[in-house]
Amino acid sequence: TNPPARSNIAPLNPSVCSVSIITVMDGDATGASGRSQELFDLLDQCRQGISVLSAENEALRQQLGIQEEVSEIVEPPRTDVIATSTSTLPPVRSDSVPFFGQQSLDHAEHFTVAGLWKKAVATRSGSLPGGDLLDVTATDSVDPLRLTAISAKTAAHLCRVPNLPLSPNSPPKLVWDIMGLVLICWDVFFIPLTALELPQVTFTIIMDWITLIFWTCDIGVSFVSGYYKKGELVMNLRSIAISYMMSWFLVDLIVVVPDWVTSITASDQAVSQNMKMLRAFRALRILRLLRLLKLQRLVNIAYDFISSEYAFIMIGMLRLVVFIIVLNHVIACGWFLTGKFAVDTGMERSWLLDTVNGDMLAEPKLYQYTTSLHWSLTQFTPASMEVSARNVPERMLSIGVLFFALITFSSFVGSITTSMTALRSMRADTKKQFWMLRRYLGFKKVPYATRSRIIKFLEFQCAKRSAEVSVESIEILDLLSVPLQNLLQFELRKQLLEGHPFFAYLQEHMLPIMISICSRVLKLTAFAPEDVVFRPGEESTSMYVVQSGDMEYRVHSSNHECLVAHQVGALAWLSEAALWTNWWHRGYFTSRAASWIGIIKPGPLAEIAKIHTAPWCFCRQYAAVFVDNLNRLNQESWNDLGLDTEKLQGLVEGAKNPENFLEKETRSRGVESWADSDDGRSIRSSRNSSKVQERPFSGFKL
């Protein structure tokens, strides 16, 4: 028997300005005409409401100065009879539950877009200009709610990096700083040796001119180089100039000016005799060594290339050793200079004249330097030698060096001891943990095969952790702002998804959305050898992306007689259909070695896409195109392996240009085409809805 006749009229929603009239089965021919007239009356009321809202929208557009044309609303044709019988209703399409076991899972007749992509969403950011799918770009970790469409000219202007001032992180500035570091190393070695009055050779003369010209040019570079103030990058030329003149400008001037004067007048002997005082200022070049404080940033950049904690500790110890050697080099030259000063001032006794070997000044320069260096090293250790102080200046220097060595050497020994203890504790803690694990597994009588798998996997994980720096061990990262934390996660994980055309399009045109996906949706999970990720017949809830390791996918052959194995390497993706439709796994996905896999669930992905009209529109269009392509595939080719990149790129193009995709599918599939199906009409309506600018986005009917 037919149910009681009824008619449901969807209420008028001003934000959507659309009318949905649902007609139902009508069993009484006599009352059909009356009910049809009632429906026509309601339809006239809806048209009047649409006219009123259109007038209000036009008034608002005039006030806002919007000149774009609005897509016309096509009214359904009015017919004499609106009635639908049960015989004309289309069959209900749904995914059938696959068979679990060795049989094929390819008997599902049709796939439909998942329900979460059919829900309407109210935009939070208002209407968007432009009728085409928006190219939303962003150059920083901005709030995704502030996505805006910008023109190509504006994007090029925003992305343009000005030549001046130079950013401290720009490649030209880094190259300049590296050159300065090399020249400072030369100054650290050569400037103290001037106390020995070494003869000038061609190499030293060339190096003197190179360093002089470089540090002179460095003054100009400093006036156009940005700097950080309280964590903020300052790129204002006026502020840069004021900051430089109040800090390093005077030091650089004192270093460079005497060098230029002495270098120019060095060839004029008459002038040189009258400029002994000015030439003495060349000793001020030792102030160049203060630039080591400015180049600490380069040392931090070098540390960025160290991924092992063991190597980091060893390099820290090596840095302490180099510091002690450089310090003794400077003290040795100072010790020789003190003795030379005593001889030049006419003192009767000096360590250069009163030694076991006699007159030290008659010895070669190399012997003089090595003797001075030997004396300097004995001040830092309990060792002794035949050279000692012979006058008051030399005795005062010896006392000062002893006090300084007492503090410095103690700190040095303490740092070395701490580093060695840290190295031993790293290994001791790991060994203790494995010993406790073996005791626990033995006490619980865990089978040997399972015990061996657990221990081998943990050994691999510990070795990998020791070679890398875990995020949990860096407590300072908690001080980062949320946008910077999201940006960091994006930089660490983007390589997993940028090979997929869908996510590559999001990264290129909707960067904030991609940042949110990498930081909030993509989750990494470790799998041990022989672990089974999924089996055939299990309902798929995620898309999988292999980060590292060796995975294998096995699926039944077309005749179901054997399993065909496929090797799955890094950056490969599986079970993408789980994001867009109801999907059951068709094969076995197992790990052949310790592996890391990224997991993307459709629910969190949809929540991220809903934050704005542009990504939500694109994701829904892509979902409909992907599901239609899945329905057109041969059932024997249904499996969890991802489609090839070229095919996925075509699906992305179809989601970007639904009209062209509809025409192409219509030509290829005939009259009863996908363009006339529910999914096809949903894409077409969503495309038209995205062109209406004066009202917020309210969702599409897929």
Order of alpha helices (4+ residues) and beta strands (2+ residues): beta-beta-alpha-alpha-alpha-alpha-beta-beta-alpha-alpha-alpha-alpha-alpha-alpha-alpha-alpha-alpha-alpha-alpha-alpha-alpha-beta-beta-beta-beta-beta-beta-beta-beta-alpha-alpha-alpha-alpha-alpha
